[in-house]
């Protein structure tokens, strides 16, 4: 059996998810972290890029652990 894995980062509007799949496509690890969305002006939405980066590092670390 292959020990190959695939990791996927999903950056959404409310959070960041990291999922690890095995060779058969089964989920073997999963981590999620919410992030804040800000509305500085009517009709505008923004995210803090530092928060996104920190959350991405955190979910990848937890998923690989």
N, CA, C and O atoms as a Tripos MOL2 file, in Angstrom:
@<TRIPOS>MOLECULE
protein
  260   259    65     0     0
PROTEIN
NO_CHARGES

@<TRIPOS>ATOM
      1 N           0.8460   -1.1830    0.0000 N.3       1 UNK1
      2 CA          0.0000    0.0000    0.0000 C.3       1 UNK1
      3 C           0.8860    1.2400    0.0000 C.2       1 UNK1
      4 O           1.8730    1.3160    0.7330 O.2       1 UNK1
      5 N           0.5260    2.1890   -0.8170 N.am      2 UNK2
      6 CA          1.2770    3.4400   -0.9040 C.3       2 UNK2
      7 C           1.0740    4.2810    0.3490 C.2       2 UNK2
      8 O          -0.0210    4.3220    0.9100 O.2       2 UNK2
      9 N           2.1340    4.9480    0.7780 N.am      3 UNK3
     10 CA          2.0310    5.8660    1.9150 C.3       3 UNK3
     11 C           1.9980    7.3080    1.4170 C.2       3 UNK3
     12 O           2.3810    8.2310    2.1360 O.2       3 UNK3
     13 N           1.5360    7.4930    0.1780 N.am      4 UNK4
     14 CA          1.4210    8.8350   -0.3840 C.3       4 UNK4
     15 C           0.1690    9.5160    0.1620 C.2       4 UNK4
     16 O          -0.8900    8.9030    0.2960 O.2       4 UNK4
     17 N           0.3230   10.7880    0.4690 N.am      5 UNK5
     18 CA         -0.7850   11.5890    0.9780 C.3       5 UNK5
     19 C          -0.8710   12.8770    0.1710 C.2       5 UNK5
     20 O           0.1080   13.3230   -0.4280 O.2       5 UNK5
     21 N          -2.0590   13.4610    0.1680 N.am      6 UNK6
     22 CA         -2.2760   14.7460   -0.4800 C.3       6 UNK6
     23 C          -2.8670   15.6870    0.5600 C.2       6 UNK6
     24 O          -3.8280   15.3400    1.2460 O.2       6 UNK6
     25 N          -2.2900   16.8790    0.6720 N.am      7 UNK7
     26 CA         -2.8190   17.8980    1.5750 C.3       7 UNK7
     27 C          -3.4790   18.9960    0.7720 C.2       7 UNK7
     28 O          -2.9780   19.3920   -0.2810 O.2       7 UNK7
     29 N          -4.6040   19.4910    1.2660 N.am      8 UNK8
     30 CA         -5.3520   20.5290    0.5660 C.3       8 UNK8
     31 C          -5.7000   21.6560    1.5300 C.2       8 UNK8
     32 O          -6.1980   21.4050    2.6280 O.2       8 UNK8
     33 N          -5.4380   22.8900    1.1250 N.am      9 UNK9
     34 CA         -5.8140   24.0650    1.9070 C.3       9 UNK9
     35 C          -7.0240   24.7080    1.2430 C.2       9 UNK9
     36 O          -7.0050   25.0050    0.0490 O.2       9 UNK9
     37 N          -8.0720   24.9200    2.0270 N.am     10 UNK10
     38 CA         -9.2870   25.5920    1.5590 C.3      10 UNK10
     39 C          -9.3910   26.9060    2.3110 C.2      10 UNK10
     40 O          -9.6460   26.9270    3.5150 O.2      10 UNK10
     41 N          -9.1920   28.0020    1.5930 N.am     11 UNK11
     42 CA         -9.2900   29.3440    2.1940 C.3      11 UNK11
     43 C         -10.6450   29.9010    1.8350 C.2      11 UNK11
     44 O         -10.8720   30.2860    0.6880 O.2      11 UNK11
     45 N         -11.5590   29.9510    2.8030 N.am     12 UNK12
     46 CA        -12.9130   30.4190    2.5500 C.3      12 UNK12
     47 C         -13.1580   31.7990    3.1420 C.2      12 UNK12
     48 O         -12.2410   32.4470    3.6480 O.2      12 UNK12
     49 N         -14.3960   32.2320    3.0700 N.am     13 UNK13
     50 CA        -14.7330   33.5610    3.5700 C.3      13 UNK13
     51 C         -14.8310   33.6100    5.0910 C.2      13 UNK13
     52 O         -14.7040   34.6850    5.6780 O.2      13 UNK13
     53 N         -15.0530   32.4700    5.7380 N.am     14 UNK14
     54 CA        -15.1790   32.4620    7.1950 C.3      14 UNK14
     55 C         -14.0560   31.7210    7.9010 C.2      14 UNK14
     56 O         -13.9320   31.8120    9.1220 O.2      14 UNK14
     57 N         -13.2310   30.9850    7.1540 N.am     15 UNK15
     58 CA        -12.1680   30.2450    7.8160 C.3      15 UNK15
     59 C         -11.2360   29.5540    6.8410 C.2      15 UNK15
     60 O         -11.4040   29.6080    5.6220 O.2      15 UNK15
     61 N         -10.2400   28.8970    7.4360 N.am     16 UNK16
     62 CA         -9.2290   28.1620    6.6930 C.3      16 UNK16
     63 C          -9.2770   26.7070    7.1320 C.2      16 UNK16
     64 O          -9.3080   26.4120    8.3270 O.2      16 UNK16
     65 N          -9.2830   25.8030    6.1670 N.am     17 UNK17
     66 CA         -9.3290   24.3690    6.4530 C.3      17 UNK17
     67 C          -8.1570   23.6850    5.7600 C.2      17 UNK17
     68 O          -7.7770   24.0470    4.6470 O.2      17 UNK17
     69 N          -7.5940   22.6940    6.4380 N.am     18 UNK18
     70 CA         -6.5600   21.8440    5.8510 C.3      18 UNK18
     71 C          -7.0160   20.3980    5.9930 C.2      18 UNK18
     72 O          -7.3580   19.9550    7.0890 O.2      18 UNK18
     73 N          -7.0210   19.6630    4.8860 N.am     19 UNK19
     74 CA         -7.4530   18.2640    4.8850 C.3      19 UNK19
     75 C          -6.3380   17.4280    4.2610 C.2      19 UNK19
     76 O          -5.7510   17.8120    3.2500 O.2      19 UNK19
     77 N          -6.0560   16.2840    4.8750 N.am     20 UNK20
     78 CA         -5.0840   15.3370    4.3410 C.3      20 UNK20
     79 C          -5.8360   14.0870    3.8890 C.2      20 UNK20
     80 O          -6.6300   13.5200    4.6400 O.2      20 UNK20
     81 N          -5.5740   13.6680    2.6490 N.am     21 UNK21
     82 CA         -6.2000   12.4850    2.0630 C.3      21 UNK21
     83 C          -5.1450   11.4030    1.8650 C.2      21 UNK21
     84 O          -3.9930   11.6980    1.5480 O.2      21 UNK21
     85 N          -5.5500   10.1420    2.0540 N.am     22 UNK22
     86 CA         -4.6370    9.0430    1.7770 C.3      22 UNK22
     87 C          -4.7300    8.6520    0.2980 C.2      22 UNK22
     88 O          -5.4470    9.2810   -0.4810 O.2      22 UNK22
     89 N          -3.9960    7.6070   -0.0670 N.am     23 UNK23
     90 CA         -3.9300    7.1580   -1.4680 C.3      23 UNK23
     91 C          -5.3140    6.7690   -2.0030 C.2      23 UNK23
     92 O          -5.5750    6.8920   -3.1990 O.2      23 UNK23
     93 N          -6.1930    6.3030   -1.1210 N.am     24 UNK24
     94 CA         -7.5360    5.9000   -1.5360 C.3      24 UNK24
     95 C          -8.5530    7.0290   -1.5300 C.2      24 UNK24
     96 O          -9.7310    6.8030   -1.8100 O.2      24 UNK24
     97 N          -8.1090    8.2510   -1.2120 N.am     25 UNK25
     98 CA         -9.0030    9.3890   -1.1980 C.3      25 UNK25
     99 C          -9.7570    9.5810    0.1050 C.2      25 UNK25
    100 O         -10.6590   10.4150    0.1870 O.2      25 UNK25
    101 N          -9.3880    8.8060    1.1340 N.am     26 UNK26
    102 CA        -10.0350    8.9410    2.4350 C.3      26 UNK26
    103 C          -9.3850   10.0580    3.2390 C.2      26 UNK26
    104 O          -8.1690   10.2430    3.1870 O.2      26 UNK26
    105 N         -10.2020   10.8050    3.9850 N.am     27 UNK27
    106 CA         -9.6940   11.8710    4.8530 C.3      27 UNK27
    107 C          -9.0130   11.2240    6.0560 C.2      27 UNK27
    108 O          -9.6210   10.4220    6.7650 O.2      27 UNK27
    109 N          -7.7420   11.5790    6.2810 N.am     28 UNK28
    110 CA         -7.0010   11.0330    7.4210 C.3      28 UNK28
    111 C          -6.6770   12.1020    8.4550 C.2      28 UNK28
    112 O          -6.2910   11.7740    9.5770 O.2      28 UNK28
    113 N          -6.8260   13.3660    8.1020 N.am     29 UNK29
    114 CA         -6.6040   14.4630    9.0550 C.3      29 UNK29
    115 C          -7.3780   15.6810    8.5620 C.2      29 UNK29
    116 O          -7.6170   15.8490    7.3660 O.2      29 UNK29
    117 N          -7.7650   16.5290    9.5230 N.am     30 UNK30
    118 CA         -8.5940   17.6710    9.1960 C.3      30 UNK30
    119 C          -8.4030   18.7210   10.2890 C.2      30 UNK30
    120 O          -8.4230   18.3820   11.4720 O.2      30 UNK30
    121 N          -8.2200   19.9770    9.9190 N.am     31 UNK31
    122 CA         -8.1050   21.0650   10.9000 C.3      31 UNK31
    123 C          -8.7810   22.3030   10.3170 C.2      31 UNK31
    124 O          -8.7590   22.5240    9.1060 O.2      31 UNK31
    125 N          -9.3880   23.1160   11.2080 N.am     32 UNK32
    126 CA        -10.1300   24.2980   10.7740 C.3      32 UNK32
    127 C          -9.8950   25.4340   11.7620 C.2      32 UNK32
    128 O          -9.7980   25.2180   12.9700 O.2      32 UNK32
    129 N          -9.8060   26.6410   11.2290 N.am     33 UNK33
    130 CA         -9.6370   27.8410   12.0590 C.3      33 UNK33
    131 C         -10.4890   28.9600   11.4510 C.2      33 UNK33
    132 O         -10.3750   29.2580   10.2620 O.2      33 UNK33
    133 N         -11.3350   29.5720   12.2700 N.am     34 UNK34
    134 CA        -12.1520   30.7060   11.8070 C.3      34 UNK34
    135 C         -11.2910   31.9630   11.7260 C.2      34 UNK34
    136 O         -10.3010   32.1000   12.4440 O.2      34 UNK34
    137 N         -11.6860   32.8770   10.8400 N.am     35 UNK35
    138 CA        -11.0460   34.1910   10.8050 C.3      35 UNK35
    139 C         -12.1150   35.2780   10.6690 C.2      35 UNK35
    140 O         -13.2490   35.0350   10.2550 O.2      35 UNK35
    141 N         -11.7000   36.4620   11.0310 N.am     36 UNK36
    142 CA        -12.6160   37.6010   11.0530 C.3      36 UNK36
    143 C         -12.7110   38.2440    9.6730 C.2      36 UNK36
    144 O         -11.7240   38.3700    8.9490 O.2      36 UNK36
    145 N         -13.9170   38.6380    9.3440 N.am     37 UNK37
    146 CA        -14.1450   39.4110    8.1210 C.3      37 UNK37
    147 C         -14.5610   40.8060    8.5630 C.2      37 UNK37
    148 O         -15.4090   40.9550    9.4430 O.2      37 UNK37
    149 N         -13.9700   41.8170    7.9610 N.am     38 UNK38
    150 CA        -14.2580   43.2020    8.3430 C.3      38 UNK38
    151 C         -15.0000   43.9110    7.2060 C.2      38 UNK38
    152 O         -14.8400   43.5820    6.0300 O.2      38 UNK38
    153 N         -15.8000   44.8750    7.5900 N.am     39 UNK39
    154 CA        -16.5850   45.6630    6.6300 C.3      39 UNK39
    155 C         -16.2530   47.1340    6.8630 C.2      39 UNK39
    156 O         -16.9920   47.8240    7.5650 O.2      39 UNK39
    157 N         -15.1420   47.6300    6.2810 N.am     40 UNK40
    158 CA        -14.7170   49.0060    6.5410 C.3      40 UNK40
    159 C         -15.6180   50.0710    5.9210 C.2      40 UNK40
    160 O         -15.6730   51.2000    6.4080 O.2      40 UNK40
    161 N         -16.3110   49.7210    4.8660 N.am     41 UNK41
    162 CA        -17.2280   50.6340    4.1710 C.3      41 UNK41
    163 C         -18.4310   49.8210    3.7070 C.2      41 UNK41
    164 O         -18.3180   48.6090    3.5270 O.2      41 UNK41
    165 N         -19.5740   50.4600    3.5110 N.am     42 UNK42
    166 CA        -20.7190   49.7240    2.9570 C.3      42 UNK42
    167 C         -20.3560   49.0650    1.6230 C.2      42 UNK42
    168 O         -19.8260   49.7130    0.7200 O.2      42 UNK42
    169 N         -20.6470   47.7860    1.5180 N.am     43 UNK43
    170 CA        -20.3600   47.0480    0.2920 C.3      43 UNK43
    171 C         -18.9440   46.5080    0.1940 C.2      43 UNK43
    172 O         -18.6240   45.8070   -0.7660 O.2      43 UNK43
    173 N         -18.0890   46.8130    1.1570 N.am     44 UNK44
    174 CA        -16.7130   46.3180    1.1660 C.3      44 UNK44
    175 C         -16.5910   45.1810    2.1690 C.2      44 UNK44
    176 O         -17.2920   45.1530    3.1800 O.2      44 UNK44
    177 N         -15.7010   44.2510    1.8810 N.am     45 UNK45
    178 CA        -15.3460   43.1900    2.8360 C.3      45 UNK45
    179 C         -13.8530   42.9540    2.7040 C.2      45 UNK45
    180 O         -13.3080   42.9790    1.6000 O.2      45 UNK45
    181 N         -13.1970   42.7280    3.8240 N.am     46 UNK46
    182 CA        -11.7580   42.4820    3.7760 C.3      46 UNK46
    183 C         -11.3510   41.5300    4.8860 C.2      46 UNK46
    184 O         -12.0570   41.3580    5.8790 O.2      46 UNK46
    185 N         -10.1750   40.9090    4.6860 N.am     47 UNK47
    186 CA         -9.5740   40.0200    5.6650 C.3      47 UNK47
    187 C          -8.1660   40.5230    5.9650 C.2      47 UNK47
    188 O          -7.5210   41.1400    5.1160 O.2      47 UNK47
    189 N          -7.7060   40.2570    7.1580 N.am     48 UNK48
    190 CA         -6.3460   40.6050    7.5490 C.3      48 UNK48
    191 C          -5.3980   39.5470    6.9820 C.2      48 UNK48
    192 O          -5.4950   38.3840    7.3720 O.2      48 UNK48
    193 N          -4.4870   39.9070    6.0790 N.am     49 UNK49
    194 CA         -3.6060   38.9100    5.4700 C.3      49 UNK49
    195 C          -2.6970   38.2130    6.4840 C.2      49 UNK49
    196 O          -2.3540   37.0450    6.3000 O.2      49 UNK49
    197 N          -2.3090   38.9070    7.5400 N.am     50 UNK50
    198 CA         -1.4740   38.2770    8.5690 C.3      50 UNK50
    199 C          -2.2800   37.1990    9.3030 C.2      50 UNK50
    200 O          -1.7660   36.1160    9.5800 O.2      50 UNK50
    201 N          -3.5430   37.5020    9.6160 N.am     51 UNK51
    202 CA         -4.4030   36.5080   10.2630 C.3      51 UNK51
    203 C          -4.5950   35.2900    9.3710 C.2      51 UNK51
    204 O          -4.5520   34.1570    9.8510 O.2      51 UNK51
    205 N          -4.8090   35.5150    8.0660 N.am     52 UNK52
    206 CA         -4.9570   34.3950    7.1330 C.3      52 UNK52
    207 C          -3.7010   33.5340    7.1100 C.2      52 UNK52
    208 O          -3.7930   32.3070    7.1400 O.2      52 UNK52
    209 N          -2.5380   34.1570    7.0580 N.am     53 UNK53
    210 CA         -1.2740   33.4320    7.0300 C.3      53 UNK53
    211 C          -1.0640   32.6380    8.3160 C.2      53 UNK53
    212 O          -0.6880   31.4660    8.2720 O.2      53 UNK53
    213 N          -1.3070   33.2780    9.4670 N.am     54 UNK54
    214 CA         -1.1370   32.5990   10.7540 C.3      54 UNK54
    215 C          -2.1130   31.4270   10.8820 C.2      54 UNK54
    216 O          -1.7340   30.3590   11.3640 O.2      54 UNK54
    217 N          -3.3560   31.6160   10.4580 N.am     55 UNK55
    218 CA         -4.3280   30.5270   10.5030 C.3      55 UNK55
    219 C          -3.9470   29.3880    9.5710 C.2      55 UNK55
    220 O          -4.1340   28.2190    9.9070 O.2      55 UNK55
    221 N          -3.4130   29.7230    8.4040 N.am     56 UNK56
    222 CA         -2.9910   28.6810    7.4640 C.3      56 UNK56
    223 C          -1.8550   27.8610    8.0560 C.2      56 UNK56
    224 O          -1.8770   26.6320    7.9840 O.2      56 UNK56
    225 N          -0.8600   28.5270    8.6400 N.am     57 UNK57
    226 CA          0.2370   27.7900    9.2800 C.3      57 UNK57
    227 C          -0.2890   26.9100   10.4110 C.2      57 UNK57
    228 O           0.1640   25.7780   10.5820 O.2      57 UNK57
    229 N          -1.2400   27.4270   11.1810 N.am     58 UNK58
    230 CA         -1.7740   26.6770   12.3240 C.3      58 UNK58
    231 C          -2.5270   25.4110   11.8810 C.2      58 UNK58
    232 O          -2.3300   24.3450   12.4630 O.2      58 UNK58
    233 N          -3.3850   25.5200   10.8570 N.am     59 UNK59
    234 CA         -4.1500   24.3500   10.4490 C.3      59 UNK59
    235 C          -3.2730   23.3040    9.7720 C.2      59 UNK59
    236 O          -3.5050   22.1060    9.9310 O.2      59 UNK59
    237 N          -2.2710   23.7440    9.0220 N.am     60 UNK60
    238 CA         -1.3470   22.7880    8.4050 C.3      60 UNK60
    239 C          -0.5580   22.0560    9.4870 C.2      60 UNK60
    240 O          -0.3840   20.8400    9.4130 O.2      60 UNK60
    241 N          -0.0880   22.7760   10.4720 N.am     61 UNK61
    242 CA          0.6600   22.1430   11.5700 C.3      61 UNK61
    243 C          -0.2100   21.1350   12.3080 C.2      61 UNK61
    244 O           0.2240   20.0140   12.5750 O.2      61 UNK61
    245 N          -1.4410   21.5290   12.6400 N.am     62 UNK62
    246 CA         -2.3380   20.6010   13.3540 C.3      62 UNK62
    247 C          -2.7050   19.3970   12.4880 C.2      62 UNK62
    248 O          -2.7650   18.2670   12.9720 O.2      62 UNK62
    249 N          -2.9470   19.6500   11.2160 N.am     63 UNK63
    250 CA         -3.3180   18.5430   10.3220 C.3      63 UNK63
    251 C          -2.1870   17.5360   10.1310 C.2      63 UNK63
    252 O          -2.4320   16.3340   10.0210 O.2      63 UNK63
    253 N          -0.9670   18.0220   10.0910 N.am     64 UNK64
    254 CA          0.1830   17.1150    9.9080 C.3      64 UNK64
    255 C           0.5830   16.4110   11.2000 C.2      64 UNK64
    256 O           1.2400   15.3700   11.1730 O.2      64 UNK64
    257 N           0.1790   16.9900   12.3330 N.am     65 UNK65
    258 CA          0.5240   16.3580   13.6220 C.3      65 UNK65
    259 C          -0.2800   15.0720   13.7920 C.2      65 UNK65
    260 O          -0.1410   14.3870   14.8060 O.2      65 UNK65
@<TRIPOS>BOND
     1     1     2 1
     2     2     3 1
     3     3     4 2
     4     3     5 am
     5     5     6 1
     6     6     7 1
     7     7     8 2
     8     7     9 am
     9     9    10 1
    10    10    11 1
    11    11    12 2
    12    11    13 am
    13    13    14 1
    14    14    15 1
    15    15    16 2
    16    15    17 am
    17    17    18 1
    18    18    19 1
    19    19    20 2
    20    19    21 am
    21    21    22 1
    22    22    23 1
    23    23    24 2
    24    23    25 am
    25    25    26 1
    26    26    27 1
    27    27    28 2
    28    27    29 am
    29    29    30 1
    30    30    31 1
    31    31    32 2
    32    31    33 am
    33    33    34 1
    34    34    35 1
    35    35    36 2
    36    35    37 am
    37    37    38 1
    38    38    39 1
    39    39    40 2
    40    39    41 am
    41    41    42 1
    42    42    43 1
    43    43    44 2
    44    43    45 am
    45    45    46 1
    46    46    47 1
    47    47    48 2
    48    47    49 am
    49    49    50 1
    50    50    51 1
    51    51    52 2
    52    51    53 am
    53    53    54 1
    54    54    55 1
    55    55    56 2
    56    55    57 am
    57    57    58 1
    58    58    59 1
    59    59    60 2
    60    59    61 am
    61    61    62 1
    62    62    63 1
    63    63    64 2
    64    63    65 am
    65    65    66 1
    66    66    67 1
    67    67    68 2
    68    67    69 am
    69    69    70 1
    70    70    71 1
    71    71    72 2
    72    71    73 am
    73    73    74 1
    74    74    75 1
    75    75    76 2
    76    75    77 am
    77    77    78 1
    78    78    79 1
    79    79    80 2
    80    79    81 am
    81    81    82 1
    82    82    83 1
    83    83    84 2
    84    83    85 am
    85    85    86 1
    86    86    87 1
    87    87    88 2
    88    87    89 am
    89    89    90 1
    90    90    91 1
    91    91    92 2
    92    91    93 am
    93    93    94 1
    94    94    95 1
    95    95    96 2
    96    95    97 am
    97    97    98 1
    98    98    99 1
    99    99   100 2
   100    99   101 am
   101   101   102 1
   102   102   103 1
   103   103   104 2
   104   103   105 am
   105   105   106 1
   106   106   107 1
   107   107   108 2
   108   107   109 am
   109   109   110 1
   110   110   111 1
   111   111   112 2
   112   111   113 am
   113   113   114 1
   114   114   115 1
   115   115   116 2
   116   115   117 am
   117   117   118 1
   118   118   119 1
   119   119   120 2
   120   119   121 am
   121   121   122 1
   122   122   123 1
   123   123   124 2
   124   123   125 am
   125   125   126 1
   126   126   127 1
   127   127   128 2
   128   127   129 am
   129   129   130 1
   130   130   131 1
   131   131   132 2
   132   131   133 am
   133   133   134 1
   134   134   135 1
   135   135   136 2
   136   135   137 am
   137   137   138 1
   138   138   139 1
   139   139   140 2
   140   139   141 am
   141   141   142 1
   142   142   143 1
   143   143   144 2
   144   143   145 am
   145   145   146 1
   146   146   147 1
   147   147   148 2
   148   147   149 am
   149   149   150 1
   150   150   151 1
   151   151   152 2
   152   151   153 am
   153   153   154 1
   154   154   155 1
   155   155   156 2
   156   155   157 am
   157   157   158 1
   158   158   159 1
   159   159   160 2
   160   159   161 am
   161   161   162 1
   162   162   163 1
   163   163   164 2
   164   163   165 am
   165   165   166 1
   166   166   167 1
   167   167   168 2
   168   167   169 am
   169   169   170 1
   170   170   171 1
   171   171   172 2
   172   171   173 am
   173   173   174 1
   174   174   175 1
   175   175   176 2
   176   175   177 am
   177   177   178 1
   178   178   179 1
   179   179   180 2
   180   179   181 am
   181   181   182 1
   182   182   183 1
   183   183   184 2
   184   183   185 am
   185   185   186 1
   186   186   187 1
   187   187   188 2
   188   187   189 am
   189   189   190 1
   190   190   191 1
   191   191   192 2
   192   191   193 am
   193   193   194 1
   194   194   195 1
   195   195   196 2
   196   195   197 am
   197   197   198 1
   198   198   199 1
   199   199   200 2
   200   199   201 am
   201   201   202 1
   202   202   203 1
   203   203   204 2
   204   203   205 am
   205   205   206 1
   206   206   207 1
   207   207   208 2
   208   207   209 am
   209   209   210 1
   210   210   211 1
   211   211   212 2
   212   211   213 am
   213   213   214 1
   214   214   215 1
   215   215   216 2
   216   215   217 am
   217   217   218 1
   218   218   219 1
   219   219   220 2
   220   219   221 am
   221   221   222 1
   222   222   223 1
   223   223   224 2
   224   223   225 am
   225   225   226 1
   226   226   227 1
   227   227   228 2
   228   227   229 am
   229   229   230 1
   230   230   231 1
   231   231   232 2
   232   231   233 am
   233   233   234 1
   234   234   235 1
   235   235   236 2
   236   235   237 am
   237   237   238 1
   238   238   239 1
   239   239   240 2
   240   239   241 am
   241   241   242 1
   242   242   243 1
   243   243   244 2
   244   243   245 am
   245   245   246 1
   246   246   247 1
   247   247   248 2
   248   247   249 am
   249   249   250 1
   250   250   251 1
   251   251   252 2
   252   251   253 am
   253   253   254 1
   254   254   255 1
   255   255   256 2
   256   255   257 am
   257   257   258 1
   258   258   259 1
   259   259   260 2
@<TRIPOS>SUBSTRUCTURE
     1 UNK1         2 RESIDUE 1 A UNK
     2 UNK2         6 RESIDUE 1 A UNK
     3 UNK3        10 RESIDUE 1 A UNK
     4 UNK4        14 RESIDUE 1 A UNK
     5 UNK5        18 RESIDUE 1 A UNK
     6 UNK6        22 RESIDUE 1 A UNK
     7 UNK7        26 RESIDUE 1 A UNK
     8 UNK8        30 RESIDUE 1 A UNK
     9 UNK9        34 RESIDUE 1 A UNK
    10 UNK10       38 RESIDUE 1 A UNK
    11 UNK11       42 RESIDUE 1 A UNK
    12 UNK12       46 RESIDUE 1 A UNK
    13 UNK13       50 RESIDUE 1 A UNK
    14 UNK14       54 RESIDUE 1 A UNK
    15 UNK15       58 RESIDUE 1 A UNK
    16 UNK16       62 RESIDUE 1 A UNK
    17 UNK17       66 RESIDUE 1 A UNK
    18 UNK18       70 RESIDUE 1 A UNK
    19 UNK19       74 RESIDUE 1 A UNK
    20 UNK20       78 RESIDUE 1 A UNK
    21 UNK21       82 RESIDUE 1 A UNK
    22 UNK22       86 RESIDUE 1 A UNK
    23 UNK23       90 RESIDUE 1 A UNK
    24 UNK24       94 RESIDUE 1 A UNK
    25 UNK25       98 RESIDUE 1 A UNK
    26 UNK26      102 RESIDUE 1 A UNK
    27 UNK27      106 RESIDUE 1 A UNK
    28 UNK28      110 RESIDUE 1 A UNK
    29 UNK29      114 RESIDUE 1 A UNK
    30 UNK30      118 RESIDUE 1 A UNK
    31 UNK31      122 RESIDUE 1 A UNK
    32 UNK32      126 RESIDUE 1 A UNK
    33 UNK33      130 RESIDUE 1 A UNK
    34 UNK34      134 RESIDUE 1 A UNK
    35 UNK35      138 RESIDUE 1 A UNK
    36 UNK36      142 RESIDUE 1 A UNK
    37 UNK37      146 RESIDUE 1 A UNK
    38 UNK38      150 RESIDUE 1 A UNK
    39 UNK39      154 RESIDUE 1 A UNK
    40 UNK40      158 RESIDUE 1 A UNK
    41 UNK41      162 RESIDUE 1 A UNK
    42 UNK42      166 RESIDUE 1 A UNK
    43 UNK43      170 RESIDUE 1 A UNK
    44 UNK44      174 RESIDUE 1 A UNK
    45 UNK45      178 RESIDUE 1 A UNK
    46 UNK46      182 RESIDUE 1 A UNK
    47 UNK47      186 RESIDUE 1 A UNK
    48 UNK48      190 RESIDUE 1 A UNK
    49 UNK49      194 RESIDUE 1 A UNK
    50 UNK50      198 RESIDUE 1 A UNK
    51 UNK51      202 RESIDUE 1 A UNK
    52 UNK52      206 RESIDUE 1 A UNK
    53 UNK53      210 RESIDUE 1 A UNK
    54 UNK54      214 RESIDUE 1 A UNK
    55 UNK55      218 RESIDUE 1 A UNK
    56 UNK56      222 RESIDUE 1 A UNK
    57 UNK57      226 RESIDUE 1 A UNK
    58 UNK58      230 RESIDUE 1 A UNK
    59 UNK59      234 RESIDUE 1 A UNK
    60 UNK60      238 RESIDUE 1 A UNK
    61 UNK61      242 RESIDUE 1 A UNK
    62 UNK62      246 RESIDUE 1 A UNK
    63 UNK63      250 RESIDUE 1 A UNK
    64 UNK64      254 RESIDUE 1 A UNK
    65 UNK65      258 RESIDUE 1 A UNK
